[in-house]
Amino acid sequence: MKQLSGIDATFLYMETPETPMHVAGLTLYDRPKGMTGSFHDHFTAFLKTRIHLIPIFSKKLARTLLDLDHPGWVDTADVDFAYHVRQVVLDGPGSFDQLEAKVGELHSVLLDRSKPLWQFTVIEGLADGRLALYSKVHHAAVDGGAGMVITKALYDVTEVPRVVEPPEPRALPPKPSQAERALTGLNDLVGNLMRQHLNMLAAGAELITSVAGALSPAGSGKAPAADEPKTTSGGAQLPSFVPPKTPFNVTITGQRAYAARSLPLADAKLIAKATGAKINDVVMGICSGALRRYLLARKKLPKTPLIAFVPISLREAGNTEINNQVFGMNCPLATDIADPLERLASIRRTSNTSKSIAGTAKSAAPKDFTMIGAPLLLPGLMKLFGKSGLADLVPMGVNVVISNTAGPNFPLYCAGAKISALYPVSIPTHGVGLNFTVQSYLDHLDFGLTGCAKAVPDMGRLADHLAEALAELKTAVVAKMAAAAPHKNVEASPAPSQEPAKDRAATAADGKAAQKPVAAKAAKPSAKPKAGAAKARVATAPAAKPASAKAASAKAASVKTRAPKAAAR
């Protein structure tokens, strides 16, 4: 038995019916060429040839004696594919809204802890012919880095799947007796307590030294940027990390709301290059702009900036262990600033300070802990916290979670099906009922917004504001570039409407989406796209009208994909 680390086990202890602790993904596919029949059957047969490449998929939880210490992973005799690979067919008209609602419904269901902690659901019936896969794995087993290991095992870089060697025959180890389990468990418990006590003493001293060094004038090893605020001693100013109260910071229910959007990566890169920001800063700027619009429309925008928790990976290059190796930082989102460029500049400054602190402190961050009776004590405390409603009253330290992962810039295939989009699906918690997770793929950024359905009842509206926030940033950047070089022909995109986005137009019975006002929000793909329509749900920043018909034909959307030939993922 391989024992879970304290970080891994914490995701088990935090789980309640209201707070499922699995991470997931929504993947969209083109139908494989020449495939007939059910994609569910096709995918299941393919997965059986690859499952041995993902060892955690063949392991289940085993409790320690009397639940004195963290549980462990043990091999299972077989994998019940009838449970682990499900099938769903959407009712008509098969719109993207229906797909998002189905993902929210599936994401609300806990995984069965008596089985390996993963489940895939093949979703068919989309009106535009695409196929979808909702895949969830418990966070106790994987983090974002470990998720990429699973991706590499399942996906190929060509339409023809690579040949994978079959698994070697293996025999399950003999089941230990109760006496052997007791001796092993006590030995591990005492050893863990002693080792981690020494680690905590060393880590505490290192953490204090690291943070003090990061904030001192010479700690960063470089002079502050011209637009970076300074303290009287000359060091970088520590930003405020006191979060205001928002509608997202409440005790949550078990019902999930979900929305997915794709935005052009080229626009984010343009903004980053023009402002000296990182792509991660631009992603936070887009989320900040969307949050500001959403809260303004509801007259709930706080006077102080929202605070985001941004996960940081502790995984070293080449590390392929299937476990959690994460740290994190808090970053103010400058939602109190109206000007988009000033807002992004503020995010860049404060995120640099937060990164400096987190970068020096993460080596001292505890990667494990041992607590006698943790499997009994901590889940009880989590249930009590949820039932007490304390999250409605006590500040949680952050308002939202924003996570950004760099993905491949080349096409991926799974079971012969080309992948058109990779939308993450993540975890809200009590007090932090909204999560933005972003995955770059090809030439677009795929946003997955996951939240409590009670805290964010109109998730689609918030997601629509992402494209408006990007357009606002791009317009400001292009205008700044044009002002800096007035003799160059720089086209500026018109600023999006400042009024709240209108309600979504109803989907017609034949599956075609109705026309949506451009000023209100980015258009969604129709249920039955015409040839040349984008497969992924990609919104581009609105551009100024070209001076000629020739220019108009040359002006392409920032992200394009070919029309699905038969069905999409």
C-alpha positions in Angstrom: 0.0 0.0 0.0 1.3 3.4 -0.9 0.1 6.0 1.7 -1.4 9.3 0.5 0.5 12.4 1.5 -1.2 14.9 3.8 -2.0 17.2 0.9 -3.5 14.4 -1.1 -5.5 13.1 1.8 -6.8 16.6 2.6 -8.9 16.5 -0.5 -10.6 13.4 0.8 -11.2 15.0 4.2 -12.6 18.2 2.7 -15.2 16.3 0.6 -18.9 16.5 1.6 -22.0 16.2 -0.5 -21.9 20.0 -0.9 -18.2 20.1 -1.7 -17.2 17.3 -4.2 -13.4 17.3 -4.5 -12.9 16.0 -8.0 -11.4 17.9 -10.9 -12.6 17.3 -14.4 -12.4 18.3 -18.1 -14.8 18.8 -20.9 -13.2 17.8 -24.2 -14.7 18.4 -27.6 -14.0 16.0 -30.5 -14.5 15.7 -34.2 -15.9 12.3 -35.1 -13.2 9.8 -36.1 -13.0 9.2 -39.9 -14.8 6.1 -40.9 -16.3 5.4 -37.5 -19.8 4.0 -37.4 -22.0 3.3 -34.4 -21.5 4.5 -30.9 -18.5 6.6 -29.9 -19.0 5.4 -26.4 -18.2 1.8 -27.5 -15.4 3.0 -29.7 -13.8 5.1 -26.9 -14.2 2.3 -24.2 -12.4 -0.2 -26.4 -9.6 2.3 -27.0 -9.3 3.1 -23.3 -8.9 -0.5 -22.4 -5.7 -0.6 -24.4 -4.3 2.5 -22.6 -5.5 2.2 -19.0 -2.3 0.5 -17.8 -0.4 3.6 -18.7 -2.2 5.4 -15.9 -1.5 3.3 -12.8 -3.9 5.4 -10.5 -6.8 4.2 -12.7 -6.3 0.7 -11.3 -5.9 1.6 -7.7 -8.5 2.2 -4.9 -8.4 3.6 -1.4 -7.6 1.5 1.6 -8.0 2.7 5.2 -5.4 2.3 7.8 -6.1 0.4 11.0 -8.7 2.3 13.1 -8.2 5.3 10.8 -5.2 6.5 12.7 -3.4 7.9 9.7 -3.9 8.8 6.1 -5.4 6.1 3.8 -3.3 4.5 1.0 -3.6 3.3 -2.6 -3.9 -0.5 -3.3 -4.2 -2.3 -6.6 -7.7 -3.5 -7.5 -8.3 -6.9 -9.1 -10.2 -5.4 -12.1 -11.7 -2.2 -13.4 -15.5 -2.0 -13.8 -15.8 -0.2 -17.2 -19.6 -0.2 -17.0 -19.2 2.2 -14.0 -16.1 4.1 -15.1 -17.2 4.9 -18.7 -20.8 6.1 -19.0 -22.8 7.4 -21.9 -25.3 10.3 -22.2 -27.2 11.4 -25.2 -28.6 15.0 -25.1 -32.2 15.6 -25.9 -33.1 17.9 -28.8 -32.0 20.5 -29.9 -28.6 19.5 -28.5 -27.3 23.0 -27.9 -24.1 24.1 -26.2 -26.2 25.4 -23.3 -27.5 21.9 -22.8 -24.0 20.5 -22.8 -22.9 23.0 -20.1 -26.0 22.2 -18.0 -25.2 18.4 -18.3 -21.6 19.0 -17.2 -22.8 20.9 -14.2 -25.2 18.1 -13.3 -22.4 15.4 -13.7 -20.0 17.5 -11.7 -22.4 17.5 -8.7 -22.2 13.7 -8.2 -19.6 12.3 -5.8 -17.3 9.5 -7.0 -17.7 6.0 -5.4 -14.8 5.6 -2.9 -15.1 1.8 -3.1 -13.8 2.0 -6.6 -10.9 3.7 -8.4 -11.6 7.4 -8.1 -12.3 8.3 -11.7 -15.2 8.3 -14.2 -15.6 9.3 -17.8 -18.9 10.2 -19.5 -19.2 10.2 -23.3 -21.8 12.9 -24.4 -23.4 12.6 -27.8 -26.4 14.3 -29.4 -24.9 17.8 -30.0 -26.8 19.4 -32.9 -23.6 20.5 -34.6 -22.4 16.9 -34.8 -19.5 17.2 -32.3 -18.8 14.7 -29.6 -17.9 15.5 -26.0 -16.2 13.7 -23.1 -16.6 14.7 -19.5 -13.8 13.2 -17.5 -13.4 13.5 -13.7 -10.7 12.3 -11.3 -10.6 12.9 -7.6 -8.2 15.6 -6.6 -6.7 13.3 -4.0 -5.1 11.5 -7.0 -4.1 14.3 -9.3 -3.2 17.9 -9.6 -2.9 19.9 -12.9 0.6 18.5 -13.5 -0.4 14.9 -12.9 -3.4 15.5 -15.2 -1.0 16.2 -18.0 0.5 12.8 -17.4 -3.0 11.3 -18.0 -3.4 13.5 -21.1 -0.1 12.1 -22.5 -1.2 8.6 -21.9 -4.6 8.9 -23.7 -3.8 11.4 -26.5 -1.8 11.1 -29.7 -0.3 13.7 -32.0 -1.5 12.0 -35.2 -4.9 10.8 -36.4 -3.7 7.2 -36.3 -3.2 6.1 -32.7 0.3 5.0 -31.7 1.0 1.4 -30.9 1.1 0.8 -27.2 2.7 -2.3 -25.7 0.1 -4.4 -23.7 0.6 -4.5 -19.9 2.7 -7.2 -18.4 0.9 -9.9 -16.4 0.9 -9.1 -12.7 -0.2 -10.8 -9.6 -1.8 -8.9 -6.7 0.2 -8.9 -3.5 -1.1 -11.0 -0.7 -3.5 -9.2 1.6 -1.8 -8.6 5.0 -3.2 -9.9 8.2 -4.8 -7.6 10.8 -1.7 -7.9 13.0 0.6 -7.0 10.1 -1.5 -4.0 9.2 -1.4 -2.8 12.8 2.4 -3.1 13.1 3.0 -1.4 9.7 0.5 1.3 10.5 1.9 2.2 13.8 5.5 2.1 12.5 4.5 4.5 9.6 2.6 6.8 11.9 5.5 7.2 14.4 8.0 7.6 11.6 5.8 10.2 9.8 5.2 12.2 13.0 8.9 12.4 13.9 10.0 13.3 10.3 7.4 15.9 9.7 8.0 17.6 13.1 11.6 18.1 12.1 10.6 19.3 8.7 8.1 21.8 10.1 10.8 23.3 12.4 13.2 23.7 9.5 10.4 25.0 7.1 9.2 27.6 9.6 12.7 29.2 9.9 13.2 29.1 6.1 9.8 30.6 5.5 10.4 33.6 7.7 13.8 34.2 6.2 12.5 33.8 2.6 9.6 36.3 3.1 11.8 38.8 4.8 14.3 38.6 2.0 11.7 39.0 -0.7 10.4 42.2 0.9 13.8 43.7 1.7 15.4 46.3 -0.7 18.0 43.8 -1.8 15.8 40.7 -1.5 14.6 40.5 -5.1 18.0 41.1 -6.5 16.7 43.8 -8.9 15.4 47.3 -8.7 11.7 47.8 -8.7 10.1 48.6 -12.0 9.3 52.2 -12.9 5.6 51.8 -12.2 6.0 49.6 -9.1 5.2 51.2 -5.8 8.0 51.4 -3.2 8.1 51.3 0.5 10.0 54.0 2.5 12.8 51.4 2.8 13.0 50.9 -0.9 11.5 47.5 -1.1 8.4 46.5 -3.1 5.2 47.4 -1.4 3.2 44.5 0.0 -0.3 44.7 -1.6 -3.5 44.5 0.4 -4.8 41.0 0.7 -8.1 41.7 2.6 -10.9 40.5 0.4 -14.3 42.2 0.3 -17.6 40.4 0.6 -19.2 39.3 -2.7 -22.1 37.1 -3.8 -19.6 34.2 -4.4 -18.3 34.1 -0.8 -21.1 32.1 0.8 -21.8 28.6 2.1 -22.4 26.6 -1.1 -24.8 23.8 -2.1 -23.9 20.6 -4.0 -25.4 21.9 -7.2 -22.9 23.1 -9.8 -23.2 25.7 -12.6 -20.8 25.5 -15.5 -19.9 27.6 -18.6 -17.1 27.2 -21.2 -15.7 29.8 -23.6 -12.8 30.0 -25.9 -10.9 33.2 -26.6 -8.1 33.9 -29.1 -4.6 33.4 -27.7 -3.2 35.8 -30.3 -5.1 38.7 -28.7 -3.8 37.8 -25.2 -0.2 37.7 -26.6 -0.7 41.0 -28.3 -1.8 42.6 -25.0 1.0 40.9 -23.0 3.6 42.1 -25.5 2.3 45.7 -25.6 2.0 46.1 -21.8 5.0 44.0 -20.7 2.7 41.6 -18.8 2.8 37.8 -18.7 0.0 35.7 -20.3 -1.0 34.8 -16.8 -1.4 38.5 -15.9 -3.6 39.0 -19.0 -5.7 36.0 -18.1 -6.3 37.5 -14.6 -7.0 40.9 -16.3 -9.7 39.2 -18.5 -11.3 37.5 -15.5 -11.1 40.8 -13.5 -12.8 42.7 -16.3 -15.5 40.0 -16.5 -16.1 40.1 -12.8 -16.2 43.9 -12.7 -18.9 43.9 -15.4 -20.9 41.2 -13.8 -20.9 42.8 -10.3 -21.6 46.3 -11.7 -24.6 45.1 -13.5 -26.0 43.7 -10.2 -24.8 46.7 -8.2 -22.7 44.4 -6.1 -19.2 45.7 -7.0 -17.1 46.3 -3.9 -15.1 49.5 -3.4 -11.9 47.4 -2.7 -10.4 44.9 -5.2 -11.4 41.3 -5.3 -8.6 38.8 -4.3 -7.8 35.7 -6.3 -6.1 32.6 -5.2 -3.7 31.5 -8.0 -2.3 27.9 -7.7 1.5 27.4 -8.2 2.9 24.0 -9.1 5.8 22.6 -7.0 6.3 19.9 -9.6 9.9 19.8 -10.9 10.6 19.3 -14.6 10.3 15.7 -15.6 8.4 14.7 -12.5 5.6 12.3 -13.5 4.2 11.2 -10.2 0.5 11.0 -10.0 -0.1 13.1 -6.9 -0.6 16.7 -5.7 2.4 19.1 -5.7 0.9 22.5 -5.4 1.4 25.8 -3.6 -0.4 29.1 -4.3 -0.5 32.9 -4.0 -3.1 35.5 -3.4 -3.4 38.3 -6.0 -5.6 41.4 -5.9 -7.6 41.8 -9.2 -7.9 45.6 -9.2 -11.7 45.3 -9.9 -12.0 48.8 -8.3 -10.2 50.4 -11.3 -12.3 51.3 -14.3 -9.5 51.8 -16.9 -8.6 48.4 -18.4 -4.9 49.2 -18.9 -4.5 50.7 -15.5 -6.3 47.6 -14.1 -3.9 45.3 -15.9 -0.9 47.3 -14.8 -2.0 47.0 -11.2 -2.5 43.3 -11.5 1.0 42.9 -13.0 2.6 44.9 -10.2 0.8 43.0 -7.4 1.3 39.6 -9.0 5.0 40.2 -9.3 5.2 40.9 -5.6 3.0 37.9 -4.8 5.2 35.7 -7.1 8.3 37.0 -5.4 7.0 36.0 -2.0 5.6 32.7 -3.2 8.7 31.8 -5.1 10.9 32.2 -2.1 8.5 30.6 0.3 7.3 27.6 -1.7 10.5 25.6 -1.0 9.5 25.9 2.7 5.9 25.0 2.1 4.9 21.8 3.8 4.3 19.0 1.3 3.0 16.5 3.9 1.6 16.3 7.4 0.5 13.6 9.8 -2.3 14.0 12.4 -3.4 11.1 14.6 -7.0 10.3 13.7 -7.2 12.8 10.8 -9.5 10.5 8.7 -12.1 10.8 11.5 -11.5 14.3 12.8 -11.1 16.4 9.7 -14.1 15.3 7.7 -16.3 15.9 10.8 -14.9 19.4 11.1 -15.6 20.1 7.4 -19.2 18.9 7.7 -19.7 21.1 10.8 -18.2 24.1 9.0 -20.7 23.7 6.1 -23.7 23.2 8.3 -22.8 26.1 10.6 -22.9 28.7 7.7 -19.7 30.3 9.0 -18.7 31.0 5.4 -21.5 33.5 5.1 -20.0 35.5 8.0 -16.3 34.8 8.1 -13.9 36.2 5.4 -12.2 33.3 3.6 -9.0 35.2 2.5 -9.9 35.1 -1.2 -12.9 35.8 -3.4 -12.3 33.5 -6.4 -9.8 31.0 -7.7 -8.0 31.6 -11.0 -5.8 28.9 -12.5 -4.0 29.0 -15.8 -2.2 26.0 -17.5 -0.2 26.1 -20.7 -1.3 23.4 -23.1 0.0 22.1 -26.4 0.1 24.4 -29.5 -0.3 21.4 -31.8 -3.4 19.3 -32.5 -4.1 16.3 -30.3 -6.1 13.1 -31.1 -7.9 10.6 -29.0 -9.1 7.2 -30.4 -8.7 8.7 -33.8 -10.8 11.8 -33.0 -9.3 15.2 -33.4 -9.6 17.4 -30.3 -11.0 20.9 -30.9 -11.2 22.2 -27.3 -10.0 21.4 -23.8 -12.2 23.1 -21.2 -11.3 22.6 -17.5 -13.9 21.9 -14.9 -12.8 22.7 -11.3 -13.8 23.0 -7.6 -15.8 25.6 -5.7 -15.7 25.4 -1.9 -17.5 26.9 1.1 -16.7 30.6 1.1 -15.2 30.5 -2.4 -18.0 29.6 -4.7 -16.5 30.5 -8.1 -13.5 29.0 -9.9 -11.9 30.2 -13.3 -9.7 27.6 -14.8 -7.9 28.2 -18.1 -6.1 25.8 -20.5 -4.4 27.0 -23.6 -4.8 24.7 -26.7 -3.7 25.4 -30.3 -4.4 29.1 -30.8 -7.1 29.7 -28.2 -7.5 30.0 -24.4 -10.2 27.6 -23.2 -12.0 29.0 -20.1 -14.0 26.7 -17.8 -16.1 28.5 -15.1 -17.3 26.3 -12.3 -19.4 27.5 -9.4 -22.2 26.9 -7.0 -25.5 27.2 -8.8 -26.9 29.2 -5.9 -23.9 31.6 -5.7 -23.7 32.1 -9.5 -27.2 31.4 -10.9 -26.4 33.0 -14.3 -22.9 31.6 -15.0 -23.4 31.9 -18.8 -23.8 35.7 -18.4 -20.5 35.9 -16.4 -18.8 33.8 -19.1 -20.0 36.1 -21.9 -18.3 39.0 -20.1 -14.9 37.3 -20.7 -15.0 38.1 -24.5 -16.1 41.7 -23.7 -13.3 42.1 -21.2 -10.8 40.9 -23.8 -12.2 43.2 -26.4 -12.0 46.1 -24.0 -8.3 45.4 -23.3 -7.4 44.9 -26.9 -9.2 48.1 -27.9 -7.2 50.1 -25.3 -3.9 48.5 -26.4 -4.5 49.1 -30.1 -5.4 52.8 -29.3 -2.3 53.1 -27.2 -0.2 51.7 -30.0 -1.8 54.0 -32.6 -1.1 57.0 -30.4 2.5 56.0 -30.0 2.9 55.5 -33.7 0.4 57.9 -35.4 1.8 57.3 -38.9 1.2 53.6 -38.8 -2.1 52.1 -40.0 -3.3 50.6 -36.7 -7.0 49.5 -36.6 -8.7 49.9 -33.2 -11.4 47.5 -32.2 -14.6 49.4 -30.9 -15.1 49.3 -27.2 -17.8 46.9 -26.1 -21.0 48.2 -24.7 -20.8 49.2 -21.0 -24.4 48.1 -20.5 -25.2 44.7 -19.0 -25.4 41.9 -21.5 -28.9 41.0 -22.7 -30.5 37.7 -22.1 -29.5 34.9 -24.4 -31.7 34.5 -27.4 -33.8 31.3 -27.4 -32.6 28.3 -29.4 -35.0 27.4 -32.2 -36.5 24.0 -32.4 -34.4 23.0 -35.4 -31.2 23.6 -33.3 -30.1 26.8 -34.8 -29.1 29.6 -32.4 -30.8 32.9 -32.8 -28.9 36.0 -33.8 -27.3 37.7 -30.7 -26.4 41.5 -30.5 -22.7 42.0 -31.0 -22.5 44.9 -28.6 -24.1 42.8 -25.8 -21.8 39.8 -25.9 -19.8 37.4 -28.1 -21.9 35.2 -30.3 -22.1 31.5 -29.6 -21.8 28.8 -32.3 -25.1 27.8 -33.9 -26.3 24.3 -33.2 -25.8 23.4 -36.9 -22.8 25.3 -38.2 -22.4 25.9 -41.9 -19.2 24.8 -43.7 -16.2 26.7 -42.3 -17.8 27.5 -39.0 -15.6 27.2 -35.9 -15.9 23.9 -34.1 -14.8 25.2 -30.7 -16.8 27.9 -29.0 -14.4 30.7 -29.8 -15.2 34.4 -29.2 -13.0 37.0 -30.9 -12.7 40.7 -30.0 -14.8 42.7 -32.4 -12.7 44.5 -35.0 -13.3 47.8 -36.8 -15.0 47.7 -40.1 -12.5 47.3 -43.0 -12.2 50.1 -45.5 -12.9 47.8 -48.5 -14.5 44.5 -49.4 -11.1 43.1 -50.1 -9.9 44.0 -46.6 -13.1 42.6 -45.2 -12.5 39.2 -46.8 -8.9 39.2 -45.6 -9.9 40.0 -42.0 -10.2 36.6 -40.3 -11.3 35.7 -36.8 -8.5 35.3 -34.4 -9.2 31.5 -34.0 -10.6 29.3 -36.8 -11.1 25.6 -37.2 -12.4 23.6 -40.1 -16.1 22.6 -40.2 -16.8 19.1 -38.7 -17.0 16.5 -41.4 -19.4 14.2 -39.6 -19.6 14.9 -35.9 -17.6 16.8 -33.4 -16.3 15.9 -30.0 
